[in-house]
Every structure is written in structure tokens, then in C-alpha cells.
Amino acid sequence: MCAASAAFPRASSPGFYELIGGKVSVNRLREVDITDLLRREPAKIDDRLIGSILGGRRVLVTGAGGSIGSELCRQIARWNPSELVLLGHGENSIFEAFIEIKEIFPSLDVQAVIADVRDPNRIEKIFQGHQPQVVFHAAAHKHVPLMEANVEEAVTNNVLGTRVVVEAAGRYRAERLVLISTDKAVRPVNVMGATKRLAEMIILDAAQHNNLPYSVVRFGNVLGSRGGVVRTFKNQIARGGPVTVTHPDMHRYFMTIPEAVHLVLQAAAMGRGGEVFMLNMGEQVRILDLAEDLIRLSGLEPHRDIEIQFTGVRPGEKLREDLFEDGVDFERTEHSEIFRMSEEENVDGDSLARVLDQLADHALHSRTADLILTINRFLPSGSVQQP
């Protein structure tokens, strides 16, 4: 739990004016234990099921250079798969993830593959060559404001890229596929959330048609991800502030990256086909509280040493996210921290295929307005605004 500001003596902490004057090194700022920002106990971990789906299997992770994808690879490697394929579009991030895994698990067969999930010919060759039995699809554009301004990229990567991966997995009979999804897919009001909702539907449709354990795992924000709010705040604190918060009432769900990934693996092991799993994220955390906690945990005082500025809600943002959809029931699973949608969602595969073809055509010709109109017409609660 978060420590109170009284727990931090002021004598040895650098002040605001010392920081901006360059009189002290930012190394004097206290290291922050990321779990102190959760305002809850970390999720309980249970290893019993995971080994049965990973040990001795050929496993492929898309988006393997990202915050979630690279942690997936770290944890999967512990279970001694026969081969671990790290697939990603960013050369540097894949290289770093590959080197780290090889150093920790030198005897493991690890393959680094640079590829774009939107390229069907390249993905076909990868699946043909590696024949993955378990696929974790974590490749996605995730930043809400960026995707509001880059709708075509969001659609081609998050939606059409998912279709490419799922179709390849089906052709090469992958035993299990898990989509990493987000709470922003629930009643989406932004492009990123809407594209992840469509990606979920692609997975569920494939599970129904292929009768294979393809499933979706949803969770909220993770603490410490690249480009995430905690890293942004830490950089702002190191510069002496100000720390920028969009709105005093902005709330989000948070988990640490390791606990989120471990629960993803738990849910993957429980999947039988067509499930939507939701991780127990606890209560939503107010972003202002998170900023103040991080400043105090760094050894400084908010509003005195470090100023906090409100910048306004950005396009496509909600003040609060949702994990549960209206009229949709979730039930507990055998793991106390994982919920499952009570009834499988029935996806009209023919309608979905037509919409995906329309989206591909609109994206190819940069028809942004048509992309959003098509998405809103297809999604039951479509309310994405035109940029």
C-alpha cells in the first residue's frame, strides 16, 4: 500500500529549485517500488495450470518487444517450451528482448523474427516455418490520442493484423491462441478501443468456426509500461516538474506488468474456446492520487516541490474505464483473480468478414470518415467520434 508522506523525512531530499537549478543529481530521488502505487495487494499467483500448455510446446508471441509481449516471453521461457519465437516490427526492441532471454535461458531455442503482422505473405512463411502450437497475440497500437490521429494505422494494425495472424494460426492448426485485449474495448468511445473490440470479435469468430481454444483476455493499464503514465510522471519528476494530469477526476485500473502477464497465462491455460476473460483489477485509481503518491515515494512533496498541472481530457478519453459491459454477466473461474463472460458471444462471421473487407478498402484509400462510420454501424455500442 502507499506510504504516507510523513514516512519520508525531508532533510535529505532535493528540493524543487535545487532540481531545476541543476544543483543535485536526479539520482538522489528515491527509487519507487511500483507495487506501492497499486493501492491494493498484488494479484495472487497460481502456477498449477500454466506448465501444461507451455512445456515442450512451440510458442509464438507477437508484439514481443513491447512491455506486455516481452514479459510474456520472460515468463513463458520459465516453462521450457521447445521453441520460443519473438515476433515484432521494432528491430531494437526485439533485439533487446532476444538478448535478455538468451542470457537468462541460454539452452532455450529462441528465435527473433522481424515482421509486420499486417503482411500476410510474411506471416504465412513464419507460421509455415515454425508451426507454433501456442500463439499469444500482443501486437497492437495502444496509445489512445495517437490512434485518434492515425485511424488507418489503428485499423490496419489492430484489426487487419489480427485477422492475418488468426487466419495463419487456423491454417497451421495452432492448438491455442490468446488475444491480449483491453478495458477500452468495452463500450469503446475511441479508435483504439473500437479496433481492439473488433480484434476480439475476430478471435471469438475463429474459435467458433475452428472449434479450438482461442480466447480473449482483457485488463486495464499496467504500471511501468513504455509510454505509460508512470514513466511519464517519473521523467517529469526527474526534470523538476511540472507533473501533468489530464483531469482531477480521471481514474484508471492498474496492474503491474508481471502480475498481469502471469494471469494472462493462467487464463490461457483455462481457455476451452470462445471465452472472454477479465482480470480482477481491484478498484480504479485516481490519476491525481497516483501522481501525488509517486512524487512522495520519490522523496518530494507534491504541490510544493513538484507542481501538478491539469491539461484537459484528450480526444477519445473517458474519465473512467469499464471492465463489464451492460447486460453481460461475468462469473468467477477456478482462479480468484480471473473472471469469465458467463455466455459466449455469438459473432456473425459473414457480417464480420464483410466489414473487415470494407475497413481494408477504406484504410487503403485513407477514407478516415468512412472507417469510423463503418465501425460505428457494426459495433453494437459504436460511439467513436470523428477526429
N, C-alpha and C positions, 0 to 999 in steps of 0.2 A: 504494500500500500504506500501511498505517497507520504513522505515525511513532511511534517510541518516546518514552516520557515524557521521556527525557534530552534530547530535541531541543528541549524547551520550557524556557527559562530562567524561574526562579521570581521574579526580582526585581520584574518589572513586573505580575505577575498579582494580581488581587484575591483575598484570602483569604475563607474561609467566613464568618467573623464580620464582616468588612467588608461582605459582601453582605447578610447578614441585618440588620445594623445600618443599612443604607442609606447607608453612607459612600462607596460608589463607584457609578458607573453601570454597569448591565449592558452598556453599550456597550463597556466595557473587555474584555469577553470576546472572545476571538479568533473571527473568522468561520471556519466549518468548511467545507472543500470536501467535499461529500457523497460524492464518489468515494473519499475516503480511508477511508471506513467499509466499503467493499466487501470488503477483504482479498483482492482478485483484480484482474486487469486488466479494464477495461470491455470489453463485447462489441464485436467488430469490426463495422463498418458497411459495407454494400454497397448502393449506390443503383440498380443496373442495372435491376432489375425493377419498381420501385415506380412510376415515371412512366407505365408502360404501362397501369396500371389506374386512375390518378387524373387524369392530364392531360386536360382538356376534358370530364370527367365531372361529373354531378350527384351529389354526395356528401352523405349524411346521417349524423350522429353522434348517437346517443342518449347521455344522461348527459354531455353536452358541457360541463357546468360543473364536473365532477369533476376529480380530479388526472390520471387517465388520459385522460378524454374531452377535456379542454381541451388537453392536449399532443398528442393525436391531431389536433385541429383546427389547432394551430400547424404541425405537420409536413405535414399534408395541404395546407394553404394554399400551401406552397412549390411544389407541383406544378401550380398554376394550374388547379384544377377550374373547370368552367363555373359551378357554384354550390356553395356550402358551407352546409348547413343545420345550425345548432347547436340541438339539441332537448334540453330539460331541464325538470325540475319546479321547480328552485330559481331564482326570479327574479333574485336578486342575482348568483349565480354565473354564470348565462348572460349577464347584462348585462356583467359584468366580462370574460368571455371574448370576447364580441362586440366590445367597445370595443378590447380588445388586438389582436384580429385585424385590425380595420378600420384601426387606426393603423399596423400593420406592412405590411398589404397593402391600401392604400386603393382600388385599382381592382378588387379581387376582389368578386364578388357573394356577400355573406354574409347569411344570414337567421337571425335569432334567433327561436326558436319555444318558447313556454312550454306544456308539455303533460305529461301523466302517461301513461306507456306502458301503464298498466292501462285506459285509456279507449279502447275500440275505435272509437267514433264519431269521436273527435278524431284518433286516429292514422290512420284511414281518410281523413279530409279532408286531412291533411298529406301522405300518400303520393299522394293523387289530385292535389293541387295542385302538388307539387314533382317527382313522378315520379323519385325518386332511383334512380340506376343502381348505386351502391355504398353499402352500409349497414354501419356499424360500431356494434354494439350493446354499449355500455359502461354503460348504466344498470343499476344494481344496488345493493341494500343490502349492505354489505360487513363491518360490524363484528360479529364473532362473538358477544361477550357480549350485545350489544343484540338480535341476532336470536334468541338463545336465549330472551329475554324477550318477543319480539314475533314469534311464529311466523307469525301470519296475515299480517303485513306482509311478512315474508320470502317467503312463498309467493306472495302476490298480485303483488308487485313483481318478484321474481327469476324466478318460473316463469310465472305467467299473463301478466305483462307481456311476457315473451319470446315467448310464443305469439301475443299480439296483434301484435307487431312482425313476426314471421316470416310470419304469415298475410297481413298487409298487403303485405309485400315480395313474397310469392308472387303475390298478385293483380295487382300492378302491375309484375311481371316485373323486379324488381331483378336486375341481372346478377351481383352478388356480395354476400354477406353474411358478416360475421365477428363471432363472439361472443367477447368478452373474458371468459375464464374464469380459474380459479384452481387452485393446487395443492390447495386444500382440498376440491375436488370429487373427489379421488382417495381411495377408501375413506373417505367422509365420516363423521365422528363428531359433527358439529354441524349445526344447522339451515341455516346459511349455506352450508356446503359441499354439503349434500344438495340444496338448491334450485339451486345452480349446476350440479350434476350433472344434474338434471332439465332445466335450460335447455340443457345440451349435447345431451341426447337429442332435444330439440325441433329443434335445428339440424340434427342428423345425419339425423333422420327426414325433414325438409323437403328436405335435399339429395338423399336417395334418391328421394323421390317427384317432385320437380320437375326432377331431373337438372340442377341448377345448382350453381355453385361456392360453396356455403355451407360454412363451416368454423369450427373452434373453435381458439382459441389460449390455452393455459394458461401461466401463470407465477406466481411466488411474490410475496412482498411487495416493494413499491417504497419506496425511500428518499425521504423528504421529502413523502409524501402527506399530505393533510389528515386529521387524526385519527390519523396513523401514529405509530409508536413514536419515530422520530427527533424529530418535532416535539414530542411529549410530553416526551422527555428534555431537549430544548433549553429548553423552558419551565421545567422543574423545575430545571435548572442555573441559569437566569437568576434564579430565585427563591431560589437558595442551597441547593437540595436539600430533602429527600432525593430521589434518583432511585429510582423504584420499578420493580423487576423481578419478574415473577411467580414464577420458579423459576430456581435457578442452572444447571440443565441445559436450559433452554428454548432451542431452536435454530430458525432460520428461514432460508429462501432470500431473497436480496435482489438487486435490480437498481436502477439509477437510473431515474427516470421516462422521460427521453429515450431511453435505450438500449432499454428495454422496448417503448416505442411504436414506435421505428424497426424493431425486429424483428417487431412485430405487422404492420407494413406490408409487411415482407419476406415474412412467412408468407402474408399476404392475397394477395400477387401470385402466390405459388406454388400457391394452392389451386385444385383442379380439381373439388372436390365431395366432401363427407363426410369430410374429413380432420380429425384431431385433431393439432394441432401443439403442441410443448412447447419452450419456450425454455431454452437452456443457462444455468442459474442459478449454475453453479460449485458450491462446497461450501457446506453450511449454516453460518451464522454463529451463534455462541452469543450470545444477547441480552445476557448479562452482559459479554462482551467488547465488544460494541457500545457499551454504556453507558460502560464504562471508557475506551474509545477516544474517545468523544465528549467526555467530561469532560477528558481530556488535551489533545485538539485544541482545546478551548476555553481552554486555558492554566491548568487547575487540576489537582489531584491527587485521584484517586478514593480514597475511604475516609479521606481526611484533610481536604481542603477540602469535598468533597461526599460525603455519606453515601449508601450504596446500601442500600435495604431490599427484602426479599423479601416479596411479598404473597400468594403462593399461586396455583396454577393455577386459572384461571377456568372456569366451566362451558363445555363444548364444545371446550376447547383440547387439542391434542396437544403433547407435548414436542418432537416432530419431525414435520415435514410430509413428504408423499410426492409425488414427481413421476411415478413409474412405478407402475402397478398390477400386482399379482401376475398372472403368466400372460399379460401383454400386452407385446409387443415393440415397441420404437421403433427407427427407423432414421434414419441421417443423411440430410439433404437436401443440395441443392446449396449451401446456406449452412451453414457450420461451426457456427454458434451455434443452429441450429434443427433439432429432431428431429420426426419424423412417426410416428404409430402405423402399424406395419407392415401391419396388416389393418384395413380399415374395420369399424367396429362396426355390426352389424345391429340396428336398433331395430324392435321390433314396434309399428308405428304405431297399430294398433287398440287394443292394450292401453294404450299411452301415452295415447291420446285419452280412454279411459275413466277412467284415473287422474287426468288433468288435470280432467275434469268433476267427479270426486269431490272433488278438492282445492278446486275453486272453491266447491262446495257447503259443504264443511266450513269454509272460510275465511269465507264469507258469514255463517255461523251461529256463528262463533267457537268451533268444536269443536277445540280445540288438540290434545287427546289423539288424536282421530281423524285429524288431519292427520299427526301423527308416525307413527301406526300404519300409515296408508296409504303413506307414503313408505318406511318400513322394509320393508313387504311387497313393494314394487315394485322397489326398488333391490337389485341382487344382493348387495351387501355392507352392506345397511342396518343401521346400529347407532346411530342417533341416539337419545339418551336423552330421556326425558320431562323437561321443565323442572320 
